[in-house]
Amino acid sequence: MTAFSILDLCPVVEGGTVSEALDATRQMARQAEASGFTRFWLAEHHGMTGIASAATSLVISEAARATETLRVGSGGIMLPNHSPLVIAEQFGTLEALYPGRIDLGLGRAPGTDMNTARALRRNLEAGAQTFPNDIVELQQLMDDPQEGQRLIANPGAGAKAPIYILGSSTYSAHLAAALGLPYAFASHFAPDMLFDALHIYRSNFKPSAQLDKPYVIVGVMGAMADTDEEADYHFTSALQSFVALRRNARGKTPRPVKSMDGLWTEMEKFSIEHTFQFAVVGGPEKAKAKMQGFIADTKADEVIISVPVHSVDARLKSVAMFGELRESLAKAAA
């Protein structure tokens, strides 16, 4: 049975504050745990007024503190923004605080605009080019120390938090396969290379100490409600956000609207609907059919769902309904 998980961006909504966004993330984590989800991931973004998870490790700690058994982690940490030692220390600390519950998902994108990326990385080219070596160094720092090892992460050494490779291209598929690590593809916003990347990953996978066979996580945007119309209404927040992104006018998560007419051009509509081609939006029956088809096409081990909904109550209800959908699919597969 395909596992279900949640990807949370800790959205700051129109009319809301960062404090309220962080509290909503705690509520989302609790709802994900109550609904039987496998993990709850937070993503590193910088310089965005609509996302409050820039200090990703701190927000992960809050989500873990709000729950008891749910796996919590990063989806992901943008490793070129940091030294491997710093991440080993942060996630070693998290693993010590919440033993056996911490995931470390890693990406190589900046997670921001170029000006902010320069302030974070200082050397953009070096950060991207050393990504594979930085992963190996991070693995060594979080493994048991070897005799004569000069650099020790403390906390971090021996933590062995499982590492996941995140990506939206075939590059990440080759890398995850070569390192023998689980692979999460960002099909929730980058659908075009999904099936090529999954084929490359599965065909070239080499077993490792962490993983003996390929493990695939695929991303979807999602919004569920009692009716298709209500789900479509809530999902207009995501549509508006991506219009703003295309226009380089990023802001807080907008309130939903009854119609997108007049809010986007025909070209923007075509582009954004293509981007969201795998989105699962609707009432119980429509969402079930879409999710079943997506899982059948990808043969994914796990689906991770991002719920870009303005209302916290509607967001929590959507997570609960996805939990019910997971149970329904499990019964059908039994």
C-alpha positions in Angstrom: 0.0 0.0 0.0 1.3 3.4 -1.0 2.1 5.6 2.1 0.7 9.1 2.4 2.7 12.1 3.9 2.4 15.9 4.1 4.7 18.6 2.8 4.1 21.8 4.6 5.5 25.2 3.6 4.4 26.9 6.8 2.4 29.4 4.7 1.9 33.0 5.9 -1.6 33.9 4.6 -3.1 37.3 3.7 -4.3 38.7 6.9 -2.1 36.4 9.0 1.2 36.6 10.8 4.4 34.4 11.0 3.3 33.4 14.6 0.0 32.2 13.3 1.7 30.4 10.4 3.9 28.5 12.9 0.9 27.6 15.0 -0.9 26.3 11.9 2.1 24.1 11.2 1.9 22.6 14.7 -1.8 21.9 14.1 -1.1 20.4 10.6 1.5 18.1 12.1 -1.0 16.9 14.8 -3.7 16.4 12.2 -1.3 14.4 10.0 -0.4 12.1 12.9 -4.1 11.6 13.8 -4.9 10.8 10.2 -2.2 8.1 9.9 0.3 9.8 7.6 3.8 8.5 7.5 5.8 11.7 7.7 5.5 15.5 7.9 8.2 17.5 6.0 9.0 21.2 5.9 10.8 23.0 3.1 13.6 25.5 3.2 12.8 28.8 1.5 14.3 32.2 2.0 13.3 35.8 1.4 9.6 35.0 0.8 6.9 36.8 2.8 4.5 33.9 2.3 6.7 31.2 3.7 7.8 31.0 7.4 10.1 27.9 7.3 13.4 29.6 6.5 14.9 28.4 9.8 13.8 24.9 8.8 15.4 22.9 11.6 13.7 25.1 14.2 10.3 24.6 12.6 10.9 20.8 12.3 11.6 20.8 16.0 8.3 22.5 16.7 6.4 20.0 14.5 8.1 17.1 16.2 7.4 18.5 19.7 3.7 18.9 18.8 3.5 15.1 17.9 4.4 11.8 19.4 5.1 9.2 16.7 5.0 11.0 13.4 8.3 11.1 11.4 9.2 14.8 10.9 11.9 16.2 8.6 13.0 18.4 5.7 11.7 18.4 2.3 14.2 19.7 2.0 17.3 21.3 3.3 19.0 23.1 0.5 22.5 21.7 1.3 24.5 24.1 -0.9 23.3 26.9 1.4 25.1 25.3 4.4 28.2 23.5 5.4 27.7 19.7 5.9 29.0 20.1 9.5 26.3 22.6 10.4 23.5 20.4 9.1 25.0 17.3 10.8 25.0 19.3 14.1 21.4 20.5 13.6 20.0 17.1 12.6 22.1 15.3 15.2 20.4 17.6 17.7 17.0 16.9 16.3 17.6 13.1 16.4 18.7 13.4 20.0 15.6 15.3 20.9 13.2 13.0 18.9 15.0 9.7 18.5 14.0 7.6 15.5 11.6 10.2 14.1 13.8 12.6 12.0 14.3 12.6 8.2 16.9 14.6 6.3 15.7 15.4 2.8 18.3 17.3 0.7 18.1 19.4 -2.4 20.5 21.5 -4.4 18.3 24.5 -5.5 18.8 27.8 -3.7 15.2 27.9 -2.5 15.1 31.6 -3.1 15.9 34.5 -5.5 19.5 35.0 -6.7 20.2 38.0 -4.5 19.2 36.1 -1.4 21.0 33.0 -2.6 24.3 35.0 -2.9 23.8 36.3 0.7 23.3 32.7 1.8 26.0 30.9 -0.2 28.4 33.6 -1.2 29.7 31.3 -3.9 26.8 29.9 -6.0 28.8 27.8 -8.4 30.8 26.0 -5.7 27.7 25.2 -3.8 26.0 23.5 -6.8 29.1 21.7 -8.0 30.0 20.2 -4.7 26.5 18.9 -3.9 27.4 15.2 -4.3 30.6 15.4 -2.3 28.8 17.4 0.4 26.2 14.6 0.7 28.9 12.0 1.2 30.6 14.3 3.8 27.3 14.7 5.6 26.8 11.0 5.7 30.2 10.4 7.2 29.6 13.1 9.8 26.3 11.5 10.9 27.8 8.0 10.9 29.8 6.4 13.7 33.2 8.1 13.9 36.1 6.2 12.5 39.5 5.7 14.1 41.6 8.7 13.3 38.7 10.8 12.0 39.7 14.5 12.5 36.4 16.2 12.1 33.6 15.1 14.4 30.1 16.6 14.6 28.8 16.8 18.1 25.8 16.4 18.2 25.7 14.6 14.9 28.1 11.7 15.1 26.2 8.4 15.2 22.9 10.1 14.6 22.3 8.3 11.3 19.2 10.2 10.4 18.0 8.8 7.1 18.9 10.9 4.1 16.6 11.4 1.1 17.5 13.0 -2.2 15.0 15.6 -3.5 14.9 16.8 -7.1 12.9 18.0 -10.1 15.2 16.7 -12.9 17.1 13.7 -14.1 20.3 14.9 -12.4 18.8 14.1 -9.0 17.6 10.7 -10.2 21.1 9.7 -11.3 22.6 10.9 -8.0 20.0 9.2 -5.7 20.5 6.0 -7.7 24.3 6.1 -7.5 24.3 6.8 -3.7 21.6 4.2 -3.0 19.3 6.7 -1.3 15.5 7.1 -1.4 14.3 9.6 -4.0 11.6 12.3 -3.8 10.5 13.9 -7.0 8.9 17.4 -6.9 6.1 16.5 -9.3 3.8 18.9 -7.4 5.4 21.8 -9.2 7.7 20.3 -11.9 5.8 17.5 -13.7 7.7 17.3 -17.0 10.6 15.0 -16.1 8.7 12.8 -13.6 8.6 9.6 -15.5 12.0 9.9 -17.0 13.5 10.5 -13.6 11.7 7.6 -12.0 12.9 5.2 -14.8 16.5 6.4 -14.4 16.4 6.1 -10.6 14.9 2.6 -10.6 17.1 1.3 -13.5 20.4 2.5 -12.0 19.8 2.1 -8.3 22.7 0.6 -6.4 22.0 -0.8 -2.9 23.6 1.0 0.0 23.9 0.7 3.8 20.7 2.8 4.2 18.6 1.2 1.4 18.6 -2.2 -0.4 16.1 -1.4 -3.1 14.6 1.8 -4.7 12.2 3.9 -2.7 10.2 6.6 -4.6 8.2 9.5 -3.1 6.2 11.7 -5.5 4.7 15.1 -4.7 1.2 16.4 -5.5 -0.6 19.6 -4.7 -3.9 18.8 -3.1 -7.2 20.2 -1.7 -10.1 18.1 -0.6 -13.5 19.2 0.6 -17.1 17.9 0.8 -17.7 18.9 -2.9 -15.7 19.4 -6.0 -16.7 23.0 -6.2 -15.6 23.8 -2.6 -12.2 22.1 -3.2 -11.8 24.1 -6.5 -12.6 27.3 -4.6 -9.9 26.7 -1.9 -7.4 25.7 -4.6 -7.6 29.1 -6.2 -5.2 30.3 -3.5 -2.5 28.1 -5.1 -3.5 29.3 -8.6 -3.2 32.9 -7.6 0.2 32.3 -5.9 1.6 30.8 -9.0 0.3 33.6 -11.2 2.2 36.0 -8.8 5.3 33.8 -9.0 5.2 34.0 -12.8 5.0 37.8 -12.5 7.8 37.9 -9.9 5.3 39.5 -7.4 5.5 37.0 -4.6 3.5 37.6 -1.5 1.5 36.0 1.2 -0.9 33.1 0.4 -4.0 34.9 -1.1 -7.6 34.4 -0.1 -9.5 32.1 -2.4 -11.8 33.5 -5.1 -15.0 32.3 -6.8 -13.4 32.6 -10.2 -10.0 33.1 -11.7 -11.5 35.0 -14.7 -9.6 38.2 -15.2 -6.9 37.2 -12.7 -4.7 35.4 -15.3 -4.0 35.5 -19.0 -4.7 32.6 -21.3 -1.0 31.9 -21.4 -0.7 31.9 -17.6 -3.7 29.7 -17.3 -2.3 27.1 -19.8 1.1 27.2 -18.1 -0.2 26.8 -14.5 -2.7 24.1 -15.4 0.1 22.2 -17.0 2.3 22.7 -13.8 -0.6 21.3 -11.7 -1.5 18.5 -14.0 -1.0 15.9 -11.1 -2.9 18.0 -8.5 -5.5 16.1 -6.5 -8.4 18.6 -6.1 -12.0 17.7 -5.4 -14.5 15.9 -3.3 -14.0 12.3 -2.1 -14.9 10.6 -5.4 -13.0 12.9 -7.7 -10.0 13.0 -5.5 -10.0 9.2 -5.1 -10.1 8.6 -8.9 -7.3 11.1 -9.5 -5.1 9.7 -6.7 -5.6 6.1 -7.8 -4.6 7.0 -11.4 -1.5 8.9 -10.2 -0.3 6.0 -8.0 -1.0 3.5 -10.7 1.0 5.5 -13.3 4.0 6.2 -11.0 4.0 3.0 -8.9 5.2 5.2 -6.1 6.0 3.9 -2.7 4.8 7.1 -1.1 2.8 10.2 -2.1 3.6 13.5 -0.3 0.9 16.1 -0.4 1.2 19.8 -0.2 -2.1 21.6 0.8 -1.9 25.2 -0.4 -5.1 26.4 1.3 -5.6 29.8 2.9 -8.0 28.8 5.7 -6.4 26.8 8.5 -9.7 25.1 9.2 -10.1 24.1 5.6 -6.5 23.0 5.4 -6.9 20.7 8.4 -10.1 19.3 7.0 -8.3 18.6 3.7 -5.6 16.7 5.5 -8.2 14.7 7.4 -10.0 13.9 4.2 -6.8 12.7 2.6 -6.3 10.5 5.6 -9.7 9.0 4.9 -8.8 8.6 1.2 -5.7 6.7 2.3 -7.8 4.3 4.4 -10.2 3.8 1.5 -7.4 3.0 -0.9 -5.9 0.6 1.6 -9.2 -1.3 2.1 -9.6 -1.5 -1.7 -6.1 -2.9 -2.0 -6.6 -5.5 0.8 
